[in-house]
Amino acid sequence: VAIPENEPQDRLHKQGALDLLVAFAVATKLHLRRRGADQELADLVSSSRLMILQKLSNPPLEIAFWIGSYLQNQFNQGRLGEYQLTAMQRHLDILVESLGACERIQRTPIPLAYAIHLKQLLLIFCLALPFQMVDQTQWVTGLVVAAISFTLLGIEAIALEIENPFGSDANDLPLDEICLNLARNLQEIALGLRE
């Protein structure tokens, strides 16, 4: 937004950079869902860039390089000051760090042995629980054991559900909505630039 427009094509380049910001978010969403670059990115990048992204294992990182290249180019042309470039690159670094943090969350699943062992221990506990409680609870033992078992097994199921928050289930992060909001906000900024 801070980059001046000296020539008519500058607005197109600026709009392209704003589109790259949205493309970064969309590519991050697709990357975290283990989907390649697809038609969602087609409106945001050129067809040649889309083909490049489809060949890469980490498209958001390439988009971050493109944004950085745009900023460096604007600095080289004297349209950005040194402090502006440094601040914008710092923000770009934060985007890439956030991508890395999301990848670490995604690639750090609950170990299979832990999940299996936890299920086995819960099953043994729930099966042994009625024998431990029958003297105190008498005829309501079944109800009490059912309530306790439901609670413990529910907590275990919740842990498995939140293991990967980047999917498209109802309980996952609303990545589609986040990307739409980002696109809408940047579109409003772009419209403000035209006025």
C-alpha positions in Angstrom: 0.0 0.0 0.0 2.9 2.4 0.8 4.5 1.9 -2.6 3.9 4.9 -4.9 2.4 4.4 -8.4 4.5 6.4 -10.9 3.2 4.5 -14.0 -0.1 2.7 -14.8 1.5 -0.7 -14.6 2.6 0.0 -11.0 -1.0 -0.5 -9.9 -1.1 -3.9 -11.6 2.2 -4.9 -9.9 0.8 -3.7 -6.6 -2.4 -5.6 -7.0 -0.4 -8.7 -8.0 1.6 -8.4 -4.7 -1.7 -8.1 -2.7 -3.0 -11.2 -4.5 0.2 -13.0 -3.5 -0.6 -12.3 0.1 -3.9 -14.0 -0.3 -2.2 -16.8 -2.4 0.2 -17.3 0.5 -2.7 -17.9 2.9 -4.5 -20.2 0.4 -1.4 -22.1 -0.4 -0.6 -22.5 3.3 -4.1 -23.9 3.8 -3.7 -26.4 0.9 -0.2 -27.3 2.0 -1.4 -28.1 5.6 -4.2 -30.2 4.2 -1.7 -32.0 2.1 -3.2 -30.9 -1.2 -1.2 -29.5 -4.0 -1.7 -26.2 -5.6 -5.0 -26.3 -7.4 -7.7 -24.1 -8.9 -8.1 -22.1 -5.7 -4.8 -20.4 -6.6 -5.6 -19.9 -10.2 -7.4 -16.6 -9.7 -4.5 -15.3 -7.5 -1.4 -16.2 -9.6 -0.6 -16.3 -13.2 -0.9 -19.7 -15.0 2.9 -19.9 -15.3 3.3 -19.4 -11.6 0.5 -21.9 -10.9 2.4 -24.5 -12.9 5.6 -23.8 -10.8 3.6 -24.1 -7.6 2.1 -27.4 -8.7 5.6 -28.9 -9.0 6.8 -27.8 -5.6 6.5 -29.6 -2.3 6.1 -26.3 -0.3 4.2 -23.7 -2.5 3.7 -21.2 0.3 7.4 -20.8 0.7 7.8 -20.0 -3.0 5.1 -17.4 -2.8 6.9 -15.8 0.1 10.0 -15.6 -2.1 7.9 -13.9 -4.8 6.6 -11.4 -2.3 10.1 -10.7 -1.0 11.4 -10.3 -4.6 8.7 -7.8 -5.3 9.6 -5.8 -2.2 13.3 -5.9 -3.0 12.5 -4.8 -6.6 10.5 -1.8 -5.3 13.4 -0.9 -3.0 15.9 -1.1 -5.9 13.7 1.2 -7.9 13.6 3.7 -5.0 9.9 3.3 -4.2 10.5 1.9 -0.7 12.8 3.2 1.9 15.3 1.1 3.8 13.2 1.1 7.0 10.0 0.3 5.0 11.7 -2.6 3.3 13.1 -3.9 6.6 9.7 -3.7 8.3 7.9 -5.4 5.4 10.6 -8.2 5.3 10.2 -8.7 9.0 6.4 -9.2 8.5 7.2 -11.6 5.7 9.6 -13.5 8.0 6.8 -13.8 10.5 4.5 -15.3 7.8 7.2 -17.9 7.0 7.8 -18.6 10.7 4.0 -19.1 11.2 4.1 -21.5 8.3 6.9 -23.4 9.9 5.0 -23.5 13.3 1.9 -24.9 11.5 4.0 -27.5 9.8 5.5 -28.6 13.1 2.0 -28.9 14.6 0.9 -31.0 11.6 3.9 -33.2 11.5 4.0 -34.0 15.2 1.2 -36.5 15.6 0.5 -38.5 18.7 2.8 -41.5 18.5 1.0 -44.6 17.5 2.3 -46.7 20.4 1.1 -44.0 22.8 -2.4 -43.9 21.3 -2.7 -47.7 21.3 -1.3 -48.0 24.8 -3.7 -45.2 26.0 -6.7 -47.0 24.5 -5.7 -50.3 26.1 -5.3 -48.8 29.5 -8.6 -47.0 29.2 -10.3 -50.2 28.2 -8.8 -52.2 31.1 -9.7 -49.4 33.5 -13.3 -49.3 32.3 -13.7 -53.0 32.4 -12.2 -53.2 36.0 -14.1 -50.2 37.3 -17.4 -52.0 38.0 -15.7 -54.5 40.2 -14.1 -51.7 42.2 -17.3 -49.7 42.6 -20.0 -52.4 43.1 -19.7 -52.4 46.9 -20.2 -48.6 47.2 -22.7 -48.0 44.4 -24.7 -51.2 44.5 -27.5 -51.2 41.8 -26.4 -47.9 40.1 -22.9 -49.3 39.3 -23.7 -49.7 35.6 -24.8 -46.0 35.3 -21.8 -44.7 37.3 -19.4 -46.8 35.2 -21.1 -45.8 32.0 -20.8 -42.1 32.9 -17.1 -42.4 33.9 -16.3 -44.5 30.8 -18.1 -42.1 28.5 -16.1 -39.1 30.0 -12.7 -40.8 29.8 -13.3 -42.2 26.3 -14.6 -38.9 25.2 -11.5 -37.1 26.4 -9.4 -39.6 24.5 -11.4 -39.1 21.3 -11.1 -35.3 21.7 -7.3 -35.6 21.9 -7.3 -37.6 18.6 -9.6 -35.0 17.0 -7.4 -32.0 17.8 -4.2 -33.8 16.8 -4.5 -32.2 13.3 -6.4 -28.9 13.4 -5.9 -28.1 9.8 -8.4 -30.4 8.1 -11.8 -29.5 6.9 -13.9 -31.2 9.6 -16.4 -29.0 11.6 -14.0 -29.2 14.6 -10.9 -28.0 12.7 -9.7 -24.5 12.3 -11.9 -22.5 9.9 -9.0 -22.0 7.3 -11.4 -21.5 4.4 -13.1 -18.7 6.3 -9.8 -17.1 7.4 -8.6 -17.1 3.7 -11.9 -15.6 2.6 -11.7 -12.9 5.2 -8.1 -12.1 4.2 -9.1 -11.9 0.6 -12.0 -9.6 1.4 -9.8 -7.3 3.6 -7.1 -7.0 1.0 -9.8 -6.3 -1.7 -11.1 -3.5 0.4 -7.6 -2.1 0.8 -7.1 -2.4 -3.0 -10.4 -0.6 -3.6 -9.3 2.2 -1.2 -6.2 2.6 -3.3 -8.2 3.2 -6.4 -10.2 6.0 -4.8 
